[in-house]
């Protein structure tokens, strides 16, 4: 049965409206009798007690803002009367937690069908990469794509395919006009993909970016480290790398970055340098030939049974709303806890959206070293932001604010719920690699695509993306599964959303039930049984982070 409002934590002095509430409505919240003095739209918050100017406003049990003026019980919280305030944190106060894992009885015998790699990792997909080392090669990437994607069955931007080649072949064989007119040349996307030359290769992914030269050497190194993360990701069978030759991001830098992640790389990687080639024509010819040969090798790999401990789950949110932190995010957090309890890994990113809950995460760090590293990364990020005239408080977008997330600390407290409750077993800087089970904290910006790009570079083989407003974001090498915070969004944008957590808001399911339903879907996606919407829509977003200020 659906409630009309929710006090999330007993310490909170505000509550969230689950439905539109009219001024004058009488509510029972805990032991308080509240009469609303404002209209409260669903997803927005109202005061549970009188507050003086300067008083701290608390939600999820942590400070999320400060009253700009005197607030009366039952008054709406808005940007006009509330300003961002986040809790202070200190790694020296960090303490380990006693974690009781959730029951995994329903999943302990489950496995998935994945692609086993020489290093022991397992992919949920088997992709080939075609990568530019510098933006100068983006045009050549496009030419290689034009030569291969359509011919091999990987041009999936439309939900149908027109086979003009069949008409040409029939015409050349002397077919009559009547025969040509009666030839079926349109197939569905599924039929088209079933006829791929390389049936065991899930995708050929053509990356493009604006880096590799013209920036700092640090930018070039970070790009090479990121690309190395993609090449060594378990979802990748091999790669073709196109280099101009004179840029900052040199082939040797990329090779060293690959070797630092995986000393004995068994997958094929072809490095081609245009300035050493006889002509653009011969350069492209070699790129197509090498890629085709690599695909022949990649196609020899088949899906085989693997334990769920081989799943590395990226935790992402974007287009968040006032329900994200009470439905989709905690449901994903429960799925994350289940996976960790099964021996798998989960990765929580977007550091600007952990602002205000740092102490809680510090308390969950498995060692003082990890706690100090997390605090240092957060302090450094915040300091750079301030030096550029901005700060974490500027993270919420107009869409976030309109739909109930009025401060960054409020947004962060809900966003952190994606990480569940398990101990933090590792803290990673951008482009560092996941190499152990458990929950990881990965330093990325809050920018959706920059963050998902970093999650894949860290080694994630699945990503779950929670959203309250809707976003089509996907990733070239990782399936990105979308979960909506509200059923209205799921019904409106079912072409891009995979699963609905709005049932929590409606009182139809518990957070735990949705989390289990999500994990079941993840297993089926990892096995190739279900194709997520981002894959169906051919959404392959890729934006490297240059470590400038991106919140």
Buried (B, 14 or more C-beta within 10 A) or exposed (E): EEEBBBBBEEEBBBBBBBBEBEEEBEBEBEEEEBEBBBBBBBBBBBBBEEBEEEBBBBBBBBBBBBBBEEBEBBBBBEEEBBBBBBBEBEBEEBEEBEBEEBEBEEBEEBBBBBBBBEBEBBBBBBBBBBBBBBBBBBEBBEBBBEBBBBEBBBBBEEEEBEBEEEBEEBBEEEBEEEEEEEEEEEBEBEEBBEEBBBEBBBBBBBBBBBBBBEBEEEBBBBBBBBBBBBBBBBBBBBBBBBBBBEBBBBBEBBBBBBEEBBEEBEBBBBBBBBEEBEEEEEBBBBBBEBBBBBBEBBBEBEBEEBBBBBBBBBBBBBBBBBBBBBBBBBBBBBBBBBBBBBBBBBBBBBBBBBBBBBBBBBBBBBBEEBBBBBBEBBEEBBEEBEEEEEBBBBBBBEBBBBBBBBBBBBBBBBBBBBBBBBBBBBBBBBBBBBBEBBBBBBBBBBBBBBBBBBBBBBBBBBBBBBBBBBBBBBBBBBBBBBBBBBBBBBEEBEEBBBBBBBBBBBEBBEBBBBBBBBBBBBBBBBBBEBBBBBBBBBBBBBBBBBBEBBB
